[in-house]
């Protein structure tokens, strides 16, 4: 009938408009992600950024957050075999505003090589790689590298009423020398200990939150943005190969 044909045409038009909106959203997101990556690369992930640069980066993050289409980022984070977690995998930090992390750049002895968050539900491992500052004076590709890796292992929980929130409970800390002047440091024993209940929260977390809540504000296959309850603690990560954190 004419009415049925008209309804079909309307449905087709709405479907095309919806597809166009999705495509445009992805294009805009790709543009803003590239811009944010350039800021992170230009200002050492936030370590050398001033107030104006941080304001610019936050504006870009706000634009990405408005384009977020993930509505249940915490699903599967507790390790349910029947529910795949979209956070699964290894993520490398490319930008942060968290003072607890940025202050690491002020050390006269070491500098931050990499900061990672590895999701293997229900385990979430926070990794910080440190290298001696004198290595900045060595020529590129030098075989005299040194690396110290700190790992904080946590267990993740989800809040059924807040599908974008993940809670982390401390489990253990491990500090391991990986390389010493280019030599494999397997012969040096790591420092390991279980985390007491009253240990300060992971970098960026609110000391009053229990155990350490963060909200996923943007997530796709390439980029993850999280905010802790402290409004000044925001992290931007990109997906990397698992080999980078092994």
N, C-alpha and C positions, 0 to 999 in steps of 0.2 A: 504494500500500500504506500501511498504518498507519505503518510505520517511515519511509517517505519523507515522509509528511505531517508526522510529528513532527520530522524533521530540517529540513524547510522552515520549520516554526513556530519552531524554535530559531534558525535563520539569520535569520529576520525579526526576532526579538526582539533578537538580537545587533546587527543593523543599526540598529534603533531606539535601542538603548542607546548605540551608537557615535555616532549623529547627535546624541543628547541631550548627550553628553559634549562634542562639538565646539561645539554652541550655547552650553553653559554656559561653556566655556573662552573663547569670544569675548566673552560678556557680562562675565566677570570681567576679561578683558584690557581691554575698553573702560572699565570702572570705574577700573582702576588707571592707565590712560593719562590719563584725565581728571584724576585726582588728581595725577599727576606734572606735567601741564601747569599746573595751578593753583600748584604749588610753584614751578615755573620762572618763572611770571609774577609771583608775589609776591616772589621774591627774585632778580630780574634774572638768570635763567639760572644762578644759582650765584655770581655776583659779589658779592652782598650777603648770602649765607647764612652762618650760624654752624655750629658743629660739630653741634648738635642737629638743625638743619634738614638738613644733609648726611646725617646718619644716617637721618633719616626718609625722605629721597629715595632713599637706597641701599636701604632696606628695600622700597620700592615697586618699584624696579628689579629687585631679587631676585625679587619675586613675578612680575613680567612675564617674567623670564628662564625661570622654571619653566613658564610658559604658552607658551613659544615652540614653534611647530610647524614652522618652516623648518629643514630639515636639510642644505641644500646652498646656503648663501648665496653662496658664491664661484663658483658655476657661471656661465659666460659672461663673467666679469670680464676675461678676456684678449682679448675682442672676437671670439670665435668667432661667425660669422654664423648658425650652426645651433643656437646655445645662448643663449637670451635670459637676460640677467642680471636677477635680482630686485632688484638694487641700482640699476638704471638710473634716472636722473633727478636732480633737485635736492633736496637735503635741508638744512633750516635747523636749527642748533643751538638747543635749548630748555633744555638743562641740561648742565653739565659739572662734573667734580671735578678737571680737569687744571690743575695749578699754572701750567704754561707759558701757558695761556690766561687763567686768572683774574688773573695778575699784570698783564695788559694793562689791567685796570680801575684799576690804581693810578697810571697816568700822570696827571700834573697838566695835560696839554695836550689829550689825546684820550680818547674813550671808545669802547667797542666797540658799533657799530650792529648788526652781524650777522656770524655765522660760518656758513659753508656748506661742504658737501661735494657736489660734482657728479660723478656717475658717467656717463661716456660711453665705455664700454669700448672699448679698454683704457686710456683716459685717465681719471684721477681728478684733479679740480682742487679744491684747498683754498682757500677765499676768506675773507678777513677784511676787513670794512668798518669804517673808523674815521671818527668825526666829532669836531669840536672840542667840548670840554666847555662852552664858552660858549654853545653852541646850546641847552643845557638851560634857559637863561634866556630864550630867545626864545618868543613865544607859539605855541601849536599851529598848524600849518599855515603857518608862516612861509615866505616865498619866498626867504630868505637862507641856505639850507642849503649846507653844504659836505660833501664825501665823498671819502675816500681809500680806494682798494681795493687790497689785496695779494692776488696769486694765486700759489700754488705748484702747478705742474703736475707730476704724477707718472704713472708707468706702473704698472698693476696686474698682479700675478701671483697665481696660486692654488697652493696646496699640495695635491697630489693625495691626500695622506694625512690632511689636515685640511680638510674641506669647508666649515668655517665661518671659515677664516682667509684673509685677504687681505694680500699683501705689496705695499708701494709703493716704487718707485724714483724718486728725484728726477730731474727733467728741467730745469726752469727756474723762474725767479721774475720776476714782473712787478708793479711798483708804479705805479699810475695815479691821478692826480687825476681824479675824475669830475665834481665840481661845486665851484665856488668862490664862496661867497656867492650861490648861486642861479644862477650863470652856468655854462653848459656849459664844461668844461675841456678840450675837444678840442685847444685851441691849445697846451696844455702837454704836452711829450713825456713818455712813461712811462720809468721806469727798468727795464731788462730785462737779465737775465744768466742764463747757464746755470749749473747747480748743480754745484760741485765735489764729488768723491767724499767728502771729509772734512767736509762741512757738517753741523752738528748736525741731529738728526732733527726731523721736524715736531712741533708741540706734542702732548704726550701720549705720544710714542713713547719706547721704551727706547733709550738711546744705544748699548747693546751689541747690539741687534737689527739684522739686516741684511736688507733695507734699512730697513723700518719696518712691522712686522707688527701687525695688529689682528685681533681675533676678533669676529665678529658674534654677539651673544648674544641679540638679539631682532630680528625683522624681520617686518613685515606691510606692507600697502599704505599705511599711514599713519605708522608709526613705525619708526625704526632705532636700535638701541642697540649701541655698539661699545666694546670694552675693549682698550687697548694692553697690552703686556707689563708695563708699570709698573702695579701693582695700584691705584694712586691716580688713574689716568687713564681716566676713563669719559666717554663722550659720548652724549647723547640727541638725536636729530634727528627732525623731522617733514617729511613730503613737501610740497614747495611747487611752484608753477608755475615753469617754466623762465625766464619773463620776470623773475622776482625776482633772478636771478643774471646777467642779461645786461647 
